[in-house]
Amino acid sequence: MSKLSLNFRSKKTYFFSSISVFIIFYSDLIFAASCCGGGFSAPALITGDQQSQFTTSYSQSRVDSDVSASGIWQKRQTDDQSQTLKLDGAIIINDRYQVGLSIPIQQRSVTSPEGGRSAGLGDISLLGGFEFLPDWDYSPWRPKGIVYTSVLIPSGKSIYDNDNLNGLKTTGRGFWALGLGTFLTKTFRKWDGFANLELHRSFEKDVSNSEFEGKAIPGYGLTYSVGLGCNFGNFRIGHSIAWTQEDPINSSGSLITTAKEQRVATGSISIGYLIQDYFSSSLTYSDQAWYGDPSNTTLNKMILLAFQKSWQR
């Protein structure tokens, strides 16, 4: 294979990774109810041939509807919007291993008698990944595969904090969590595709506030996603679907409650532009009312603008 062909292939692979990985992990970010600070999120992976990458993004989401545990939809009457500035970094170490960090800063505004505006640091995520299925020989059929683990640090404010019982200041889930997943990518001519499967476990915490004394007990969560894209020169158009499910958060102590699981599907369409080698941009629209059978959650609409810079090996 000629050097020109390899450079073209690397360029396209990089462009794909800069778009598709962002879609999948931001689908998780806008998941859960607005009162719960979003879902489990991991830093963007390096899926191309880069040494390191840095991504900055700004997203704005709006709660469109509420869905009960029995699946009944109700249009949200108040204006509930969130803005998130997110910084992601990842670096390759020892050829096939990588580590990453994600720092979100969130702002929320609610127009209602009990509403207002708040801002703060969200939950920080750490990532470690290993390329278990490399694509050194550019196989026409075998995908590239990365297995990863991530740790969610509850650095944001949660609904369990004493000064946030109405949920307005929520920027995090409030739980330590550990995730394990695998991400597969494949390019063929001008087409690219990906699949992702991620399982995480959130750990219980002691809660002490003016309304509750005891333990909040979360469980497992699962996300599986697929996506397809097509490249036209330096442009890419793509579509993806992410299905997310979270175990109920029960409580024991001064109040004993048994909650219901949360379930939602997020559809996304994106358009990206490769500004120059190793520097890309993307614009993504995500909607949680398109697919699936949601339950016990809110349905969000989100638009995301992202820029990613990477450095070659």
C-alpha positions in Angstrom: 0.0 0.0 0.0 1.4 3.4 -1.0 2.4 6.1 1.5 -0.3 8.4 0.0 -3.0 5.7 0.5 -1.9 5.1 4.1 -2.0 8.8 4.9 -5.5 9.1 3.4 -6.7 6.1 5.4 -5.2 7.5 8.6 -6.8 10.9 7.9 -10.2 9.3 7.4 -9.9 7.0 10.5 -9.0 10.0 12.6 -11.9 12.0 11.3 -14.3 9.2 12.1 -13.0 8.8 15.6 -13.3 12.5 16.3 -17.0 12.4 15.5 -18.4 9.0 16.4 -16.8 8.7 19.8 -18.1 12.1 20.8 -21.6 11.2 19.8 -21.7 8.0 21.9 -20.3 9.4 25.1 -22.4 12.5 25.0 -25.5 10.4 24.5 -24.8 9.1 28.0 -24.2 12.6 29.3 -27.7 13.9 28.5 -29.4 10.6 29.6 -31.0 10.7 33.0 -33.5 13.0 34.5 -32.4 16.6 34.8 -32.8 16.3 38.6 -30.2 13.6 38.6 -27.4 15.4 36.9 -27.1 13.2 33.7 -25.9 9.7 33.2 -22.7 7.8 33.4 -20.1 9.4 31.0 -16.5 8.5 30.1 -13.8 10.5 28.4 -13.6 10.2 24.6 -11.4 7.4 23.4 -8.5 7.6 21.0 -9.6 5.2 18.2 -7.3 6.4 15.4 -3.5 6.4 15.1 -2.9 9.5 17.2 -0.5 9.9 20.2 -2.8 12.2 22.1 -5.9 14.3 21.7 -7.7 17.2 23.4 -11.4 17.9 22.9 -13.4 20.9 23.9 -17.2 21.1 23.5 -20.2 23.1 24.3 -23.7 21.7 24.5 -27.2 23.0 25.2 -30.0 20.7 26.2 -33.7 21.2 27.0 -36.1 18.9 28.8 -39.0 18.3 26.4 -41.1 15.7 28.2 -41.4 13.6 31.4 -42.1 9.9 31.2 -43.6 8.0 34.1 -42.5 4.5 35.3 -45.6 3.2 33.5 -44.5 4.8 30.2 -46.9 7.7 30.1 -45.5 10.9 28.4 -46.3 14.4 29.7 -45.0 17.5 28.0 -42.9 19.7 30.3 -44.6 23.0 31.0 -41.6 24.8 32.4 -38.5 25.8 30.6 -35.6 23.6 31.9 -32.3 24.1 30.1 -28.7 23.0 30.7 -25.4 24.1 29.2 -22.3 22.1 29.5 -18.7 23.0 28.7 -16.7 19.8 28.6 -12.9 19.3 28.4 -11.6 15.8 27.4 -8.0 14.7 27.1 -6.5 11.3 26.3 -2.9 10.1 25.6 -1.4 6.8 24.4 1.1 5.1 26.7 3.1 2.1 25.8 1.7 1.8 22.2 -1.7 0.1 22.8 -2.6 1.5 26.2 -4.3 4.9 26.8 -5.5 7.0 29.7 -8.0 9.9 29.7 -9.6 12.6 31.8 -13.0 14.4 31.4 -14.0 17.6 33.2 -17.5 19.0 32.7 -18.7 22.4 33.9 -22.5 22.7 33.9 -25.1 25.5 34.1 -28.8 25.0 34.6 -31.7 27.4 34.4 -35.4 26.7 35.2 -38.2 29.1 34.7 -40.8 28.3 37.4 -41.8 29.7 40.8 -39.3 27.4 42.4 -36.7 27.8 39.6 -33.6 29.9 39.1 -30.1 29.5 37.8 -27.1 27.5 39.0 -23.7 26.5 37.8 -20.9 24.3 39.0 -18.4 21.5 38.4 -19.9 18.2 37.2 -18.7 14.6 37.9 -15.1 14.1 36.7 -14.3 10.9 34.8 -11.0 8.9 34.5 -10.4 6.4 31.7 -8.0 3.6 30.9 -8.1 1.7 27.6 -6.3 -1.1 25.8 -6.4 -1.8 22.1 -7.1 -5.6 22.2 -7.9 -5.8 18.5 -5.4 -3.7 16.5 -5.7 -3.0 12.7 -2.1 -2.9 11.8 -2.6 -4.7 8.4 -5.8 -2.7 7.5 -7.9 -5.9 7.3 -10.9 -5.5 4.9 -13.2 -7.2 7.4 -11.7 -7.2 11.0 -12.7 -4.1 13.1 -10.4 -2.3 15.5 -11.3 -3.0 19.1 -10.7 -1.2 22.4 -11.6 -2.4 25.8 -11.8 0.4 28.4 -12.6 0.9 32.1 -13.7 4.2 33.6 -14.1 5.7 37.0 -16.8 8.4 37.8 -15.8 10.7 40.6 -18.8 12.4 42.3 -17.3 15.9 42.2 -20.6 17.5 41.2 -23.4 18.5 43.4 -26.2 15.9 43.7 -29.8 15.9 44.9 -28.6 14.3 48.2 -26.7 17.5 49.3 -28.5 19.5 52.0 -28.5 22.8 50.0 -29.9 21.1 46.8 -33.0 19.3 47.9 -35.1 20.8 45.1 -32.5 19.6 42.5 -31.8 23.0 40.9 -28.1 23.0 41.6 -27.6 19.4 40.5 -24.5 18.8 38.3 -23.7 15.2 39.2 -25.1 11.8 40.2 -23.7 11.7 43.7 -22.2 8.2 43.4 -18.8 6.7 42.8 -19.1 4.4 39.8 -16.9 1.9 37.9 -17.5 1.1 34.2 -16.2 -1.5 31.8 -16.8 -1.4 28.0 -15.7 -2.3 24.5 -15.7 -0.1 21.4 -15.4 -1.5 17.9 -14.8 0.6 14.8 -14.5 -0.2 11.1 -14.1 1.9 7.9 -14.8 0.7 4.4 -14.1 3.1 1.5 -16.1 6.2 2.4 -18.3 4.5 5.0 -17.5 4.0 8.7 -19.4 2.2 11.5 -19.0 1.6 15.2 -20.6 -0.4 18.0 -20.2 0.1 21.8 -21.2 -1.9 24.8 -20.7 -0.5 28.4 -21.6 -1.8 31.8 -21.2 0.2 35.0 -21.8 -0.2 38.7 -22.6 2.7 41.0 -21.9 2.3 44.7 -24.2 3.2 47.6 -23.5 6.3 49.8 -24.5 7.5 53.2 -26.9 10.5 53.1 -27.6 12.9 55.9 -29.8 16.0 55.2 -32.8 17.7 56.6 -35.2 15.3 54.9 -33.5 12.0 54.9 -31.0 10.0 57.0 -29.7 6.7 55.7 -28.3 5.2 52.5 -29.0 5.8 48.8 -28.5 2.5 47.0 -28.0 2.5 43.2 -27.2 -0.5 41.0 -26.0 -1.3 37.5 -26.3 0.5 34.3 -26.0 -0.5 30.7 -25.4 1.3 27.4 -25.2 -0.2 23.9 -24.8 1.9 20.8 -24.4 1.6 17.1 -23.6 4.2 14.4 -23.0 4.7 10.7 -21.4 7.5 8.8 -20.4 8.5 5.3 -17.5 10.7 4.3 -17.6 13.2 1.5 -14.2 14.8 1.1 -13.5 16.6 4.4 -17.1 16.3 5.5 -18.9 13.5 7.3 -22.6 12.9 8.0 -23.5 10.3 10.5 -26.4 8.8 12.6 -26.2 6.8 15.8 -28.6 5.3 18.4 -27.7 4.7 22.1 -29.9 2.6 24.4 -29.4 3.3 28.1 -30.8 1.6 31.1 -30.2 2.3 34.8 -31.2 0.2 37.8 -33.5 2.0 40.3 -32.0 4.0 43.2 -33.5 2.7 46.4 -33.1 4.0 49.9 -32.9 2.7 53.4 -33.0 4.6 56.7 -35.5 7.1 57.9 -37.3 6.5 54.6 -37.5 3.2 52.8 -38.3 3.5 49.1 -38.3 1.1 46.1 -37.8 3.0 42.9 -38.2 1.9 39.2 -35.5 1.4 36.6 -34.8 4.2 34.0 -34.8 3.4 30.3 -34.2 5.7 27.3 -32.9 5.7 23.7 -31.0 8.6 22.2 -30.9 9.2 18.5 -28.2 11.5 17.1 -27.4 13.1 13.7 -24.1 14.8 13.1 -22.2 16.7 10.5 -18.4 17.1 10.8 -15.7 18.9 9.0 -12.0 18.1 8.9 -10.5 21.5 9.2 -6.9 20.2 8.6 -5.0 17.1 9.4 -5.5 16.2 13.1 -8.0 19.1 13.7 -11.7 18.6 13.3 -15.1 20.0 14.3 -18.5 18.5 14.6 -22.1 19.7 15.1 -24.5 17.1 16.6 -28.2 17.1 17.3 -29.6 14.5 19.8 -33.2 13.7 20.6 -34.5 11.2 23.1 -38.0 11.1 21.7 -37.2 9.3 18.4 -36.6 5.7 19.5 -37.3 3.1 22.0 -39.7 2.7 24.9 -38.6 5.2 27.6 -39.6 4.7 31.2 -39.1 6.7 34.4 -37.0 9.5 32.8 -37.0 12.9 31.2 -36.6 13.3 27.4 -34.1 15.8 26.3 -33.2 17.5 23.1 -29.5 18.6 22.7 -27.2 20.4 20.3 -23.5 20.0 20.6 -20.5 21.8 19.1 -17.1 20.2 19.5 -13.6 20.8 18.4 -10.8 18.2 18.6 -7.1 18.5 18.2 -4.7 15.6 18.2 -1.1 14.9 17.8 0.4 12.1 15.7 2.7 9.4 17.0 
